[in-house]
């Protein structure tokens, strides 16, 4: 399904591509959670830096939209899509910061279900930036949202399995709460990736 867009204004699409690349960077970086070669403080700082970079991209896009008379597709959809991309990075940054502040994973790896959460987020990041490049080129994007929805479903399953492990008596109560907070943020990041894909799908349907 292809878009029948208004005047192209490639500079507006470039903001979305930059934001999608930041989401890809953040998803790749969070994979270092629990890696002994990457300290939690360093990882948190890296995610904070990416989050700040993307805040600048989002503000630039909003400023551009506020001064553009005609936009490539519905203005409200453009604001919504930028916010959805920003949500992805905010959740990933939150997970890294919580892990650092709680002192988790510097001496031991995350639970295996959380490791799989991180892998799924990396996979979600790997497909989002190429999808937005196709978006700018007015190419078919159905495979993008289908793959994203499938990965998000898998992330949901891993999150439920993580909860079973956390409340199975293996960990002390305080550690359970800390791990759950991080797992919640990772789950919300996967949800945010799906919200991006769903927003893209809605735009494609509306503009086709």
C-alpha positions as CSV (number, residue, x, y, z in Angstrom):
1,X,0.0,0.0,0.0
2,X,1.5,3.3,-1.1
3,X,1.0,6.8,0.1
4,X,-0.5,9.6,-2.1
5,X,1.3,12.4,-0.4
6,X,1.0,16.1,-0.8
7,X,4.1,18.1,-1.7
8,X,7.1,16.0,-0.6
9,X,9.0,18.4,1.7
10,X,11.9,15.9,2.2
11,X,13.3,18.0,5.1
12,X,10.2,17.0,7.2
13,X,10.7,13.3,6.4
14,X,14.3,13.7,7.3
15,X,13.3,14.6,10.9
16,X,11.4,11.3,11.2
17,X,14.3,9.3,9.7
18,X,16.7,10.9,12.2
19,X,14.3,10.1,15.1
20,X,14.0,6.5,13.8
21,X,17.8,6.2,13.7
22,X,17.9,7.4,17.3
23,X,15.4,4.7,18.3
24,X,17.7,2.2,16.5
25,X,20.7,3.5,18.4
26,X,18.9,3.3,21.7
27,X,17.7,-0.2,21.1
28,X,21.2,-1.3,20.2
29,X,22.7,0.4,23.2
30,X,20.3,-1.1,25.7
31,X,21.5,-4.5,24.6
32,X,24.6,-3.7,26.8
33,X,22.5,-4.1,29.9
34,X,24.4,-6.6,32.0
35,X,27.4,-6.8,29.8
36,X,30.5,-6.7,32.1
37,X,32.3,-4.7,29.4
38,X,29.7,-1.9,29.6
39,X,29.2,-0.5,33.1
40,X,25.7,0.6,34.1
41,X,26.8,4.2,34.6
42,X,28.2,4.3,31.1
43,X,25.2,2.7,29.6
44,X,22.8,5.1,31.4
45,X,24.9,8.1,30.1
46,X,24.8,6.7,26.6
47,X,21.0,6.4,26.7
48,X,20.6,9.9,28.2
49,X,22.7,11.3,25.4
50,X,20.6,9.6,22.8
51,X,17.4,10.8,24.5
52,X,18.7,14.4,24.5
53,X,19.7,14.1,20.9
54,X,16.2,13.0,20.0
55,X,14.5,15.7,22.1
56,X,16.4,18.2,19.8
57,X,15.2,16.4,16.7
58,X,11.6,16.4,18.0
59,X,11.7,20.1,18.9
60,X,13.2,20.9,15.5
61,X,10.4,19.0,13.8
62,X,7.7,20.8,15.9
63,X,9.2,24.2,15.0
64,X,9.3,23.3,11.3
65,X,5.7,22.1,11.4
66,X,4.6,25.3,13.1
67,X,6.0,27.3,10.2
68,X,4.9,25.0,7.4
69,X,1.7,26.0,5.6
70,X,1.4,22.6,3.7
71,X,2.6,19.3,5.2
72,X,3.2,15.9,3.4
73,X,0.4,14.3,5.4
74,X,-2.0,15.3,8.2
75,X,-0.3,17.8,10.6
76,X,-1.7,16.1,13.8
77,X,-0.5,12.7,12.6
78,X,3.0,14.2,12.2
79,X,3.0,15.5,15.7
80,X,1.7,12.1,16.9
81,X,4.3,10.1,15.0
82,X,7.1,12.2,16.4
83,X,5.8,11.8,19.9
84,X,5.6,8.0,19.5
85,X,9.2,7.8,18.3
86,X,10.3,9.9,21.3
87,X,8.4,7.6,23.6
88,X,10.5,4.6,22.5
89,X,13.7,6.3,23.4
90,X,12.3,7.7,26.7
91,X,11.4,4.2,27.8
92,X,14.8,2.7,26.9
93,X,16.6,5.5,28.7
94,X,14.4,4.9,31.7
95,X,15.3,1.2,31.8
96,X,19.0,2.0,31.6
97,X,18.8,4.7,34.3
98,X,16.8,2.5,36.7
99,X,19.3,-0.3,36.3
100,X,22.1,2.0,37.1
101,X,20.4,3.7,40.1
102,X,19.3,0.4,41.5
103,X,22.8,-1.1,41.1
104,X,21.6,-4.0,39.0
105,X,23.7,-6.2,36.6
106,X,27.1,-4.8,37.4
107,X,28.1,-8.2,38.9
108,X,25.6,-10.6,37.3
109,X,23.5,-10.9,34.1
110,X,19.8,-10.1,33.8
111,X,17.3,-12.9,34.1
112,X,17.2,-14.9,30.8
113,X,13.7,-13.6,30.0
114,X,15.0,-10.0,30.3
115,X,17.9,-10.9,28.0
116,X,15.4,-12.0,25.4
117,X,13.5,-8.7,26.0
118,X,16.7,-6.9,25.1
119,X,17.2,-9.0,22.0
120,X,13.6,-8.3,20.8
121,X,14.1,-4.6,21.3
122,X,17.3,-4.8,19.2
123,X,15.3,-6.5,16.5
124,X,12.6,-3.8,16.7
125,X,15.3,-1.2,16.4
126,X,16.8,-2.9,13.4
127,X,13.6,-2.6,11.4
128,X,12.4,0.9,12.4
129,X,15.1,3.0,10.7
130,X,14.9,1.2,7.3
131,X,11.1,1.4,7.5
132,X,11.2,5.2,7.8
133,X,13.6,5.5,4.9
134,X,11.0,3.6,2.8
135,X,8.4,5.9,4.3
136,X,10.2,8.9,3.0
137,X,10.5,7.2,-0.4
138,X,6.8,6.4,-0.6
139,X,7.3,2.6,-0.6
140,X,5.2,-0.3,0.7
141,X,5.5,-0.6,4.5
142,X,3.1,-3.4,5.3
143,X,5.9,-5.8,6.2
144,X,7.2,-3.3,8.7
145,X,4.1,-3.1,10.9
146,X,3.4,-6.9,10.5
147,X,7.0,-7.7,11.8
148,X,6.7,-5.1,14.5
149,X,3.4,-6.5,15.8
150,X,4.8,-10.0,15.8
151,X,7.9,-9.0,17.8
152,X,5.8,-7.0,20.2
153,X,3.7,-10.1,20.9
154,X,6.8,-12.1,21.6
155,X,8.0,-9.3,23.9
156,X,4.7,-9.6,25.8
157,X,5.2,-13.3,26.3
158,X,8.8,-12.9,27.6
159,X,7.5,-10.2,30.0
160,X,4.9,-12.5,31.4
161,X,7.6,-15.3,31.8
162,X,9.8,-12.8,33.5
163,X,7.1,-12.0,36.0
164,X,6.7,-15.7,36.7
165,X,10.4,-16.0,37.5
166,X,10.5,-12.8,39.6
167,X,7.6,-14.0,41.8
168,X,8.7,-17.6,42.0
169,X,10.8,-17.1,45.1
170,X,14.3,-17.0,43.4
171,X,14.9,-13.4,44.4
172,X,14.7,-11.3,47.5
173,X,11.6,-9.0,47.7
174,X,13.5,-5.8,47.1
175,X,15.4,-7.2,44.1
176,X,12.1,-8.4,42.7
177,X,10.7,-4.8,42.8
178,X,13.9,-3.4,41.2
179,X,14.0,-6.0,38.4
180,X,10.2,-5.6,37.7
181,X,10.7,-1.8,37.3
182,X,13.4,-2.4,34.7
183,X,11.3,-5.1,33.0
184,X,8.3,-2.8,33.0
185,X,10.2,-0.1,31.2
186,X,11.5,-2.6,28.6
187,X,8.0,-3.9,28.0
188,X,6.7,-0.3,27.6
189,X,9.5,0.3,25.1
190,X,8.3,-2.7,23.0
191,X,4.8,-1.3,23.3
192,X,6.1,2.1,22.1
193,X,7.7,0.5,19.1
194,X,4.3,-1.0,18.2
195,X,2.6,2.3,18.7
196,X,5.0,3.8,16.1
197,X,4.2,1.0,13.6
198,X,0.4,1.3,14.3
199,X,0.6,5.1,13.7
200,X,2.5,4.6,10.5
201,X,-0.2,2.0,9.4
202,X,-3.0,4.5,10.2
203,X,-1.3,7.2,8.2
204,X,-0.8,4.9,5.2
205,X,-4.4,3.8,5.2
206,X,-5.6,7.4,5.6
207,X,-3.4,8.8,2.8
208,X,-3.8,6.0,0.3
